[in-house]
Amino acid sequence: MVNIKDKLPRFKDMNLNIITLKFRNSSEDEFIIDYYKKSIYQVRVSFFLAIFLYGFFGLLDINLAPDLRNLMWLIRFSVIVPIGFLVLVTSYARDFDKYRDTTMSFTMILFSLGILLMTIIAPKPVDFTYYSVLMVTFVFVYTFIGIRFISATLTGFIILLCYEFIAIFITKTPPSIIIKNSIIFISTNLVGMFASYSIEFYSRRDFFIAKILENNQEEMVKLNVELGEKIKVQTTELVKTNKGLIKEIDYRERVEQELLSINTKLNKLLNDTVTGLVSAIEYRDPYTAGHQRRVTQLAVAIAGKLDLTPDQMDWIRIAAMIHDIGKINIPIEILSKPGHINRYELEIMQNHPQAGYDILKEIDFPWPIAKTILQHHERLDGSGYPNGLKGNDILLEARIIYVADVVEAMSSHRPYRPAMGIQKALEELEDNKGILYDDNLVDICVKLFKEEGFQFK
């Protein structure tokens, strides 16, 4: 019987290739079957959404390039969208999993080529608007439609190469714009690679732990059967000895104690195993996306009351939008666990600022986004985490996000508690103003809600 240690399994423990994320044993085929089976519904829904958005963005054509609308729609609705629906229908075929990654990658490349074709025929500067749609395509490639890491990475960089070729040789885009767009697309690919790599790694780790749990359960069943046989034999021998009712009762009590002791150990082993289990990452934290969006609304509103430059406002908005990206490193059981969490789980939860920093630190943002995310749970009195910073050692931008984060978290529902309401959140800010939270920021936040009628959308 395998015990899951305090530390979650690493690459070496799982016999996992650090680059390709493949198991080096027979578990690879089992994982692929299990992964495809569990994720196919999500893939279909996400792919349908991608097709819908691709068609819906046709409204852009009406406003941005009315003279070329018919040609744009010909690309969207006569070629790309029908092919997308054909792939969606094909996903119900029995053998679809054999060609799933290849088919999805090819389709997303085709989607991107359609967008790039629209940038060619659209007049300047309207053509640059379509680049934002290309960014959405990258997001789908690396996350929603379930393409595994290697395939997603190849797909992303093929799309990037297609852009470079078209920009240089067909549209004759100025070098300065190519460089700027390339930096954005390369950064998007790098972030996507981190996300895709993490999603597949945690899916594989969850599968590995689930297999351990399954094997342990089988061994426990076998142990229970053997224990039952042992009790049966011992009971038979007890009857045969015929040493009196008192001795028989005493013997039975010892057998029962032995059974109780063994069952206690089995229960402890099961609890230890369940504690280490990380369920499949098919559905991530349902609260994070809406939480980050609402925190961004409030953080930007607070920042708007300060004498900040437009550059700082962009800094705060971007950092707030992704301030919890490190939660991708937290098992879904902890993110959605109702009730009290133990010290070990709290340490994992509190590691998400560091995890977010590690994910983003190599990306060349115009602002210290990674550092801001690292500090967004620091407190004025030094009681925050992960580094216990105090006062002005904490970036103003991180202090703003922290105030917005506290208000949104307390006023929203969480798996471990019901929503506490805006009033309770504002009381928390005022009670700890100047202790945990920046005085000025608290005053601005309270005024926004009580005097200016701010509401989360």
C-alpha positions, 0 to 999 in steps of 0.5 A: 500500500502506497502512502501519499507524503506530506509533499505532493508528488513531483516529476521524479515521483510520478516518473514524468518527463519534465518537457513533454509531460508524458509518463515514462510507463504504461500510465501514459495510455491510461491517462490519455483515455481518462483525460479525453473522457473527462474533458470532452464536454468542456472541450465541446462547450468551449469550442462552441463558444469559440465558433459563436464568438468568431461569428459574433465578432462579425458585428465588428465588420459592420462598424469597422469595414462596412465597404468590405463587410460582404467579403469579411462575412464570406470568410467568417460564415462561408469558410471558417464557421462551417468548418468549426461546426463540422469539427464540433459535430465530428467530436461525437465520432467514436474515433475522434480522440485519436485525432483530437489534438491535431484536429483542434490545432489545425482548426485554431490555426485556420481560425487565426488565418481567417483573422489574419486574412481580415487584417490584410483586406481591412483598411488601416488603421482598422486592421489593428482592431482584429489583432485583439481577436487574435489574442482571444484565439491564443487564449482558447488555444492554450486553455479552454479547448483542452489541447495538451501542452506540446500541441498547444505550444506548436499551434501558438507559435505556428500562428505567430509565424503566420502573422510574421510572414503576412506582416512582412511579406504581404501587408508590408507592415512597418518594422516598428509595428511588427516588433511591438505586435511580436512582443505582445504575441510572444508574451501572450504565447509565453503566458499561455505556455505557462498556463497550458503546462500547469493545467496539464501537469496538475491534470497528470498529478491528479490522475497519478494521485487518483490511481494511488487512491484507487490502488489503496482502496483495492488493497484495503478491500483485500485486507478487509477480506483477509481480516474477515477470514482471520476472524472467521478462523479465530472464531472457529478455533475459539468454539473448538477450544470450548474453554468456557463462556467467559474465556470465549467472551474475553477472546471475542473482545480481544478480536473486536479490539484488534478489528477496531484497531485495524479499522482505525488504521485503515481509516487514518490511511484513507484520510491521509490519502484523501488529504493528498488527493487533487481532483482532476483540473477539468474545472478550475476555481469557479470564483476566480474569474469573476472575483478578479474582474470585480476586484479590478472594477473596485481597484480602478475606481479607487485609483481613479480618485488618486493623482495617478498617471494613465500609465499607473492606472494601466499598471493597476488594471492589468495587475488586478486582472491577473492578481490571483493567477498563482491560484492555478498552482492550488489544487481544486479541492482547496480552492472550493473546500467548504468550512475551515482549512488546516495549516497545511492547506493555508500555506498552499493558499498563501503561496499563490502570490509567490506562484503568480510571481514565478509565473510572470517574473520573466515576462517583460511587462512595462510595469513591475506586474509580477512584483505587484502580484507578489505583494498583494497580500502584504499588510501595513503592520507586517502581518501579511504574506509572503514576505511580511513587508511593512508600510511604504515598502509595499507598492501603492498599487499592491495596497490598492489591489489588497483593499479591493480584494478584501472588500470583494472577497468578504462581500461575495459567496465562497465555498467555505462561507456565505457572503458577508455583505458590503457593510461588513467588508467596509466595517473590516476596513474601517476597524483596521484602517492604518493597521492593515490597510492604507488610511487614504485608500480605506477612506476613498473606498468607503466614500465610493460605496456610501456616497457615490453609489459604487456597485460591482457589475 
